Amino acid sequence: MFTGIIETLGVVTNIEKEQENIHFTIKSNITNELKIDQSVAHNGVCLTVVAINKDEYTVTAIKETIDKTNIGFLKTSSEVNLERAMKLGDRLDGHIVQGHVDETGICTNIENQNGSTLFTFQYHSKKDNITIEKGSITVNGVSLTVVNSKKNSFSVAIIPYTLNNTSFKTLKINDKVNLEFDVIGKYVARLTKN
């Protein structure tokens, strides 16, 4: 379980394919605090630490994860948003995030708004995923508030701190992002559908 509040950025230093799996080695300033078997969200994708070497650690993505997220598009030197699992008793500063990507979306617009940056995303859901105006959404692991909620699209306004301290600073139009829809919003949507 995560909150969508990014702790730090990591940099991919090595990518190794093994059959249908991909092993990603990440350099991070939190590596010395990690342990093998620990869950870490990488751009919102929950992956298990399988090896640690000095300031780098390795995680493995299986075919299911590669097919349903943007993790397979990472390259060496790609920056990734990192968050360790939340501790019981801590403040829930973002929202409840499972680290299970529902689907990917595409960035369709980026607009400077005199102090914030508005990012618009489009998704093609076959799973009845929805956004709710002023509800929560996780984009590449970042907990954000939905604005301009529409069928299969939404926007988020990013403050300068978030822009500078996450991979949003390198996001471009047409980039693929990981989306995890608010678990509470999904539950409410299912209730109202029945």
C-alpha positions in Angstrom: 0.0 0.0 0.0 1.3 3.4 -1.0 0.2 7.1 -0.7 1.3 8.5 -4.1 3.7 10.9 -2.4 7.0 10.5 -4.2 10.1 10.1 -1.9 12.8 10.5 -4.5 13.8 9.9 -8.1 15.9 7.0 -9.2 17.9 6.5 -12.3 17.9 3.3 -14.4 21.5 2.2 -14.7 21.0 -1.3 -16.3 18.3 -3.2 -18.1 18.7 -7.0 -18.6 16.2 -9.2 -20.3 15.7 -12.8 -19.1 13.2 -14.8 -21.1 10.0 -12.6 -20.8 11.2 -10.8 -17.7 13.1 -7.6 -17.4 15.5 -6.8 -14.6 15.9 -3.1 -13.9 18.9 -1.8 -11.9 18.1 1.5 -10.2 20.5 4.0 -8.6 18.9 5.8 -5.7 19.7 7.8 -2.6 17.3 5.5 -0.6 19.1 2.2 -1.7 21.0 1.9 1.6 17.6 1.9 3.4 16.1 -0.9 1.3 16.2 -4.6 1.9 15.6 -7.6 -0.4 11.9 -8.6 -0.6 10.8 -5.0 0.0 8.1 -3.5 -2.2 8.9 -0.2 -3.9 6.6 1.7 -6.3 8.4 2.7 -9.6 6.3 5.2 -11.5 3.4 3.7 -9.6 4.3 0.1 -10.4 4.8 -2.1 -7.2 8.0 -4.1 -7.8 10.0 -6.3 -5.3 13.7 -5.6 -4.6 15.6 -8.7 -5.6 19.2 -7.6 -5.2 21.2 -4.7 -3.6 24.7 -3.6 -4.5 26.1 -0.4 -2.9 23.9 2.5 -4.1 22.0 0.4 -6.7 19.2 -2.2 -6.4 17.5 -4.5 -8.8 13.8 -5.2 -9.4 12.2 -7.6 -11.8 9.1 -7.0 -14.0 7.2 -10.0 -15.4 5.4 -10.1 -18.7 2.0 -9.2 -17.1 3.6 -6.0 -15.7 5.4 -5.1 -18.9 2.2 -5.6 -21.0 0.0 -3.4 -18.8 2.3 -0.6 -17.8 4.9 1.8 -19.3 7.7 0.1 -17.5 8.9 -1.6 -20.6 9.6 1.8 -22.2 12.3 2.6 -19.6 15.8 3.1 -20.9 19.1 3.4 -19.1 19.3 6.9 -17.7 15.5 7.1 -17.4 14.3 8.8 -14.2 11.6 7.0 -12.2 9.4 8.2 -9.4 10.1 6.1 -6.2 8.0 5.5 -3.2 8.4 2.9 -0.5 5.3 1.2 1.0 3.6 3.3 3.7 4.0 2.5 7.4 1.0 1.9 9.6 0.5 4.9 11.8 1.9 7.4 9.3 -0.1 10.3 7.9 -1.8 9.5 4.6 -0.7 12.6 2.8 -1.8 11.5 -0.7 -4.5 8.9 -1.1 -4.7 5.1 -0.9 -2.6 3.7 -3.7 -2.2 0.0 -4.3 0.7 0.1 -6.8 -1.3 -1.9 -9.3 -1.6 0.0 -12.5 -5.1 -0.1 -14.0 -4.1 1.0 -17.5 -1.9 3.4 -19.3 -2.8 6.8 -20.7 -1.2 9.3 -23.1 -0.3 12.9 -22.3 -2.2 15.0 -24.8 -1.4 18.5 -23.6 0.9 20.5 -21.3 0.0 24.1 -20.5 1.9 26.6 -18.3 -0.6 28.4 -16.1 1.4 31.1 -14.4 2.6 29.2 -11.3 1.3 25.7 -12.1 1.4 23.3 -15.1 -1.7 21.7 -16.4 -1.2 18.2 -17.8 -4.0 16.5 -19.8 -4.2 12.8 -20.3 -6.4 10.5 -22.4 -7.1 6.9 -21.7 -9.2 4.2 -23.5 -10.7 2.1 -20.8 -12.3 -1.2 -21.4 -12.7 -1.6 -17.6 -15.1 1.2 -16.9 -12.3 3.2 -15.2 -13.5 6.8 -14.5 -12.2 9.9 -12.9 -14.2 12.1 -10.6 -13.9 15.9 -10.6 -11.7 16.8 -7.5 -11.2 13.1 -6.9 -7.8 11.4 -6.8 -5.7 9.8 -9.5 -2.2 8.4 -9.6 -0.1 9.3 -12.6 3.3 7.5 -12.8 2.9 6.9 -9.0 2.1 10.6 -8.1 -1.1 11.2 -6.1 -2.9 14.1 -7.8 -6.3 15.8 -7.9 -8.4 15.5 -11.0 -9.6 18.6 -12.8 -11.6 18.7 -16.1 -12.8 15.2 -15.6 -14.4 13.9 -18.9 -15.1 10.6 -20.4 -11.8 9.0 -21.1 -9.7 12.1 -20.3 -8.8 14.3 -17.4 -6.3 17.0 -16.4 -4.1 17.6 -13.3 -2.5 20.8 -12.2 1.0 20.4 -10.9 2.7 22.8 -8.5 6.3 23.7 -9.1 7.6 21.5 -6.3 6.0 18.4 -7.7 7.1 19.3 -11.3 10.7 19.7 -10.1 10.9 16.7 -7.8 9.2 14.0 -10.0 9.6 12.7 -13.5 6.8 15.2 -14.6 9.7 17.6 -15.4 10.6 15.3 -18.4 7.1 14.4 -19.5 6.3 15.3 -23.1 3.1 15.2 -25.2 2.4 11.6 -26.5 4.4 10.0 -23.6 2.7 7.0 -22.1 1.9 7.1 -18.4 0.8 4.6 -15.8 -2.7 5.3 -14.3 -4.1 3.9 -11.1 -7.7 5.1 -10.6 -8.9 5.9 -7.1 -9.9 2.7 -5.4 -12.8 4.4 -3.6 -14.0 6.1 -6.8 -13.9 2.7 -8.6 -16.0 1.1 -5.9 -18.6 4.0 -6.0 -18.7 3.7 -9.8 -19.5 0.0 -9.6 -22.2 0.6 -6.9 -23.9 3.2 -9.0 -23.7 1.0 -12.1 -25.6 -1.8 -10.5 
